[in-house]
């Protein structure tokens, strides 16, 4: 069994922990938190050994009555691999600790690309992580764009991608985030960082991205135009996207007209935390005009990178092929809407 340490048990870390614990070839060796809070209590209740990310705060856990198994250094030293799910920028600071104990590590998309040797997406470049000790799993938006680009590039070739990303102001638990009542070009300069980030996966892809931030917490929404090298009809493109294991092409008859109903559907399907691991592409939006493909897709920012982290563990350790890993991850998590 692969012994996985998870440093950071917040929005992403707690989801990765649950996904890892569901895998037949992995187990959660432990999770690390900087302070005692409701997530720390939940980790202990779930049976995940809890470690203090900051040694000087061990007494805070004691005062809160939360049992701690040790310090994060002990966890890292004992692990086969670490998933660093700390807030943006902290992962880069933690890298020296992982190097000290010679423990491979995964970082999240909020870190700069140079924190790892490879930026990772399971659908696009799984095999590239095989020779790397430090891998960055790209952000939620880059994950969503990469899952879309990969099959289109393979099937039809791509001349150019143009994407406008309408981004949530914050996650539901991020009480300090905004905007509260505004719509912001974010950034107002072009391009947004998402296009260059996609180029860390597809170096030769011609892509322009714009970003907007709106007062919502549910999901991101992408308005996509892809200029293809060939001219498939819309039905052919729809069939291609329906064949992908991590894209959900929303059928017209479901009457799902926005992110709110997507989240409601996820809850009705019994998804943990109403998570949506797949790209959600509105089938009715898939349109071809000459070589130009147009569509809308929604990306659940809290969860779409979770299966990618699981696959990246196997990719780095070389335990399964891309096809085997994706199938194992999907089956264990219950992927497929």
HUJODA-V787202 format. One record per backbone hydrogen bond with DSSP energy under -0.5 kcal/mol. CO is the residue of the C=O (numbers start at 0). NH is the residue of the N-H. If there is no record, write none. Layout:
BEGIN
((CO,NH) (CO,NH))
END
This chain:
BEGIN
((1,3) (1,26) (2,4) (2,79) (2,80) (3,28) (3,29) (4,6) (4,82) (5,7) (5,31) (6,84) (9,13) (10,14) (11,15) (12,16) (13,17) (14,18) (15,19) (16,20) (17,21) (18,22) (19,22) (22,25) (24,1) (26,3) (26,28) (29,5) (30,50) (31,7) (32,52) (34,36) (36,40) (37,41) (38,42) (39,43) (40,44) (41,45) (42,47) (43,46) (46,48) (48,30) (49,68) (49,69) (50,32) (50,52) (51,71) (53,56) (54,57) (56,59) (56,60) (57,61) (58,62) (59,63) (60,65) (61,64) (64,66) (69,51) (70,73) (70,74) (71,75) (72,76) (73,77) (74,78) (75,78) (79,103) (80,4) (81,83) (81,105) (82,6) (82,84) (86,89) (86,90) (88,92) (89,93) (90,94) (91,94) (92,95) (93,96) (93,97) (94,98) (95,99) (96,100) (97,102) (98,101) (101,103) (103,81) (104,134) (105,83) (106,136) (107,110) (111,114) (112,115) (117,135) (119,137) (120,123) (120,124) (121,125) (124,127) (124,128) (125,128) (126,129) (127,130) (128,131) (132,104) (133,116) (133,117) (134,106) (134,136) (135,119) (135,137) (138,142) (139,143) (140,144) (141,145) (142,146) (143,147) (144,148) (145,149) (146,150) (147,151) (148,152) (149,153) (150,154) (151,155) (151,156) (152,156) (155,229) (156,228) (159,226) (160,207) (161,224) (162,164) (162,209) (163,165) (163,222) (164,166) (164,211) (165,220) (166,213) (170,173) (172,174) (173,176) (181,214) (183,212) (186,185) (186,210) (191,194) (191,195) (192,196) (193,197) (194,198) (196,199) (197,200) (197,201) (200,202) (201,204) (204,206) (205,160) (207,162) (208,190) (208,191) (209,164) (210,185) (211,166) (212,183) (213,168) (213,215) (215,168) (215,169) (219,298) (220,165) (221,223) (221,296) (222,163) (223,294) (224,161) (224,226) (225,227) (225,292) (226,158) (226,159) (232,236) (233,237) (234,238) (235,239) (236,240) (237,241) (238,242) (239,242) (240,243) (243,246) (245,278) (246,248) (247,249) (247,280) (249,282) (250,253) (251,254) (254,256) (257,261) (258,262) (259,263) (260,264) (261,265) (262,266) (263,267) (264,268) (265,270) (266,269) (270,273) (271,274) (278,247) (278,280) (279,281) (279,297) (280,249) (280,282) (281,284) (281,285) (282,285) (284,286) (286,293) (288,291) (290,227) (290,292) (291,288) (292,225) (293,286) (294,223) (295,281) (296,221) (297,279) (298,219) (298,300) (299,302) (299,303) (302,305) (302,306) (304,308) (305,309) (306,310) (307,311) (308,312) (309,313) (310,314) (311,315) (312,316) (313,317) (313,318) (320,324) (321,325) (322,326) (323,327) (324,328) (325,329) (326,330) (327,331) (328,332) (329,333) (329,334))
END
